[in-house]
Amino acid sequence: MEELENTIIEVLKTIYDPEIPVDIYELGLIYEVNIDDNKGVDIVMTLTSPNCPVAESLPKEVEDKVGEIDGVTSSKVVVVFDPPWDKDMMSEVAQLELGLL
């Protein structure tokens, strides 16, 4: 399962918020990645803002790309806004990329 989780994270790192040149994983938009015994994947994520212009397309992209991973039997994304995202949730890599460090 750890190998599958690492693969999922690598795929998440290929998905970008179109307004910010950093992937959604490093931005801190992914709150949880849960894999059940049947290799169904549930992802809890947020957006930079509830009014994000990609509020419908970005979660669908995540769901589709994770669902295409070999071995994954299903993929579901739940978008939450609690806790609300803020720049402190970004990784150090993302902060460096955006010149915040």
C-alpha positions as CSV (number, residue, x, y, z in Angstrom):
1,M,0.0,0.0,0.0
2,E,2.9,2.4,0.7
3,E,4.1,2.0,-2.9
4,L,0.7,2.8,-4.2
5,E,0.4,5.8,-1.9
6,N,3.8,7.0,-3.2
7,T,2.6,6.6,-6.8
8,I,-0.6,8.5,-6.0
9,I,1.5,11.4,-4.6
10,E,3.7,11.4,-7.6
11,V,0.6,11.7,-9.8
12,L,-0.8,14.5,-7.6
13,K,2.5,16.4,-8.1
14,T,1.8,16.5,-11.9
15,I,-1.4,18.5,-11.3
16,Y,-1.2,22.2,-11.1
17,D,-3.6,25.0,-10.0
18,P,-3.6,27.0,-13.2
19,E,-3.3,30.3,-11.3
20,I,-0.2,29.2,-9.3
21,P,2.9,27.6,-10.9
22,V,3.2,25.0,-8.1
23,D,1.6,21.5,-8.0
24,I,-1.5,20.9,-5.8
25,Y,0.4,18.5,-3.5
26,E,3.2,21.0,-2.6
27,L,0.5,23.8,-2.4
28,G,-1.0,21.9,0.5
29,L,-4.4,21.4,-1.2
30,I,-4.4,17.6,-0.5
31,Y,-5.5,17.0,3.0
32,E,-5.8,13.2,3.0
33,V,-5.1,10.2,0.7
34,N,-6.9,7.1,1.9
35,I,-6.6,3.7,0.3
36,D,-9.0,0.9,1.3
37,D,-8.3,-2.8,1.2
38,N,-9.7,-3.1,-2.4
39,K,-7.3,-0.3,-3.5
40,G,-10.1,2.2,-3.8
41,V,-8.8,5.7,-3.2
42,D,-10.5,8.5,-1.4
43,I,-8.9,12.0,-1.5
44,V,-9.8,14.9,0.7
45,M,-8.7,18.1,-0.8
46,T,-9.4,21.8,-0.8
47,L,-9.0,24.7,-3.2
48,T,-7.2,28.0,-2.7
49,S,-10.6,29.7,-2.5
50,P,-14.3,28.6,-2.7
51,N,-14.6,30.9,-5.7
52,C,-11.6,29.2,-7.5
53,P,-12.2,29.3,-11.2
54,V,-11.3,25.6,-11.5
55,A,-13.6,24.5,-8.6
56,E,-15.3,21.9,-10.8
57,S,-12.5,20.9,-13.2
58,L,-9.6,20.5,-10.8
59,P,-11.2,17.9,-8.4
60,K,-12.3,16.0,-11.5
61,E,-8.8,16.0,-12.9
62,V,-7.5,14.6,-9.6
63,E,-10.1,11.9,-9.6
64,D,-9.5,11.0,-13.2
65,K,-5.7,10.9,-13.0
66,V,-5.6,8.9,-9.7
67,G,-8.2,6.5,-11.2
68,E,-5.9,5.8,-14.1
69,I,-3.1,4.5,-11.9
70,D,-2.5,0.8,-12.4
71,G,-4.0,-1.1,-9.4
72,V,-6.4,1.6,-8.3
73,T,-9.9,0.2,-8.4
74,S,-11.8,3.5,-7.8
75,S,-11.1,7.1,-7.2
76,K,-13.2,9.6,-5.3
77,V,-12.4,13.2,-4.4
78,V,-14.2,15.2,-1.6
79,V,-13.6,18.9,-1.6
80,V,-13.7,20.6,1.8
81,F,-13.2,24.1,3.0
82,D,-12.6,23.4,6.7
83,P,-9.9,24.1,7.5
84,P,-9.6,26.8,4.9
85,W,-6.4,26.8,2.9
86,D,-3.8,29.5,3.5
87,K,-0.3,30.0,2.3
88,D,1.1,28.4,5.5
89,M,-0.1,25.0,4.3
90,M,2.4,25.2,1.4
91,S,5.5,23.0,1.6
92,E,8.9,24.7,1.9
93,V,9.5,23.7,-1.8
94,A,6.3,25.6,-2.8
95,Q,7.3,28.6,-0.7
96,L,10.7,28.7,-2.3
97,E,9.3,28.4,-5.8
98,L,7.0,31.3,-5.2
99,G,9.7,33.4,-3.5
100,L,8.0,33.4,-0.1
101,L,11.1,32.2,1.8
